[in-house]
């Protein structure tokens, strides 16, 4: 099943979701949605173990 990463990113931005966990197997699908997302600079990833990346929303105003 393919995730709708645009919808998940929208949920991050609106606060409905705290984070998105992306595995190495799903990274390219996430990346396709993220690179076309208008506010992609606000979607920040942090590397975790085993190639997993945890993405969260950080407002430009909170930097």
Backbone as a ProteinNet text record, in pm:
[ID]
protein_1_A
[PRIMARY]
XXXXXXXXXXXXXXXXXXXXXXXXXXXXXXXXXXXXXXXXXXXXXXXXXXXXXXXXXXXXXXX
[TERTIARY]
83.6	0	88.2	62.8	139.6	76.4	159.2	113.4	84.4	-11.8	-36.9	44.9	169.4	259.5	220.9	157	111.7	10	-82.3	-182.2	-114.8	-15.4	55.4	132.9	194.2	266.9	169.2	52.8	-50.4	-90.8	-103.2	-137.7	-28.1	97.3	206.5	190.3	164.8	156.3	39.3	-71.5	-189	-187.1	-90.3	-79.8	-159.1	-221.6	-296.5	-203.1	-80.1	19.3	147.5	219.4	344.6	464.9	461.4	576.9	535.8	624.9	612.3	741.7	728.8	845.2	860	976.4	1002.7	1115.4	1089.6	1189.2	1267.7	1379.6	1454.5	1370.5	1281	1196.7	1093.1	1050.8	947.8	1003.1	1133.5	1193.4	1167.1	1180.4	1164.2	1021	922.4	783.4	762.8	819.1	810.1	879.6	998.1	1077.3	1003.2	934	857.7	751.5	683.9	582.6	648.7	756.5	823.5	885.1	950.4	1016.8	918.3	794.2	692.7	605.6	631.5	549.2	590.8	495.5	529.6	611	584.2	652.4	752.4	824.5	911.3	1023.5	1065.4	1170.2	1125.2	995.3	941.2	923.7	945.2	936.4	1079.5	1114.7	1252.2	1266.4	1373.6	1396.2	1513.8	1503.7	1611.7	1637.4	1762.3	1798.3	1787.2	1731.7	1719.9	1797.7	1780.4	1850.2	1793.6	1877.1	1838.5	1787.5	1832.8	1795.2	1660.1	1596	1465.3	1487.3	1400.2	1405.8	1272.5	1281.6	1162.6	1147	1037.8	1011.2	908.7	929.7	834.5	824.3	724.5	700.6	765.5	837.9	897.6	866.3	788.1	748.4	870.6	868.6	976.9	988	876.1	874.9	940.2	948.1	1002.8	1152.2	1217.5	1362	1441.2
-118.1	0	124.5	215.6	338.7	446.5	511.7	620.5	744.1	823.1	953.3	1053.9	1072.3	1156.3	1303.2	1348.9	1488.7	1510.5	1416.8	1427.8	1421.3	1333.5	1323.9	1452.3	1510.2	1636.5	1748.6	1749.5	1847.4	1832.3	1707.5	1683	1732.7	1719.6	1776.2	1926.6	1989.1	2135.3	2188.1	2115.7	2162	2118.2	2035.3	1991.1	1865.6	1804.3	1681.2	1563.2	1578.5	1472.1	1536	1463.9	1515.7	1484.2	1368	1325	1224.5	1207.3	1104	1023.6	892.4	804.2	748.1	768.5	723.6	620.8	505.6	398.6	407.9	339.4	340.2	290.9	197.1	142.9	243.6	335.8	431.8	571.9	587.1	720.2	785.1	712.4	772.9	822.2	749.6	794.8	921.4	923.9	1043.7	1161.1	1136.3	1242.4	1305.6	1223.6	1276	1375.2	1344	1435.5	1558	1536	1644.8	1746.9	1702.1	1796.3	1886.5	1843.1	1924.7	2002	1987.1	2052.9	2199.9	2291.1	2434.6	2480.2	2426.3	2468.7	2364.1	2304.5	2191.9	2229.5	2355	2394.6	2381.6	2377.3	2365.7	2220.4	2126.1	1984	1935.6	1910.1	1883.8	1738	1673.6	1534.1	1516.4	1411.7	1374.8	1225.6	1191.7	1051.6	973.2	855	761	634.6	531.4	405.1	331.3	248.8	160.3	235.2	356.9	432.4	499.6	496.1	560.6	709.7	789.1	934.1	979.1	1058.4	1113.4	1257.8	1286.4	1422.1	1489	1617.1	1696.5	1835	1909.2	2043	2145.2	2237.1	2348	2475.8	2559.6	2685	2773.2	2845.1	2938.7	3041.9	3078.1	3177.8	3128.5	2993.2	2941.1	2912.1	2948.8	2924.5	3021.2
0	0	0	-89.9	-100.2	-12.5	64.2	150.5	65.8	107.1	46.8	127	86.6	164.2	160.1	54.5	52.2	163.7	180.1	287.1	424.2	439.7	567.2	597.7	496.6	515.8	552.4	487.7	522.9	669.7	716	855.8	949.8	909.7	989.1	1002.1	890.1	887.6	971.3	970.6	1045.5	1191.4	1228.8	1366.9	1399.5	1299.5	1322.9	1348.5	1308.4	1321.4	1373.4	1461.9	1517.1	1430.7	1365.1	1287.5	1180.7	1084.4	982.4	987.4	1000	999.5	858.3	797.9	661.6	664.4	608.3	603.2	472.6	463.6	337.3	218.8	244.2	136.4	86.7	172	132.6	106.4	119.5	107	-28.2	-136.6	-269.3	-290.8	-240.5	-250.9	-168	-47.3	36	-32.2	-84.3	-147.2	-264.8	-343.3	-456.9	-409.9	-300	-245.6	-182.7	-109.1	-37.3	-132	-240.2	-330.2	-403.3	-419.5	-485	-386.9	-257.6	-155.8	-144	-147.5	-146.8	-25	92.1	214.3	261.4	169.2	205.8	300.9	304.1	398	542.7	563.9	698.7	742.7	653.3	685.7	706.4	831.7	870.6	912.9	865.8	899.8	994.4	1077.4	1168	1149.9	1123	1101.3	1231.3	1218.7	1330.5	1293.5	1368.2	1343	1221.7	1162.5	1051.9	930.2	909.4	790.7	797	911	928	949.8	888.8	906.4	965.4	1070.9	1135.5	1090.6	1021.7	973.4	1063.8	1089.7	1165	1102.3	1144.8	1091.8	1183.2	1122.8	1197.6	1119.8	1180.2	1116.7	1092.5	985.3	954.3	1066.1	1126.9	1234.1	1361.5	1380.5	1504.8	1498.5	1391.9	1378.2	1458.8
[MASK]
+++++++++++++++++++++++++++++++++++++++++++++++++++++++++++++++

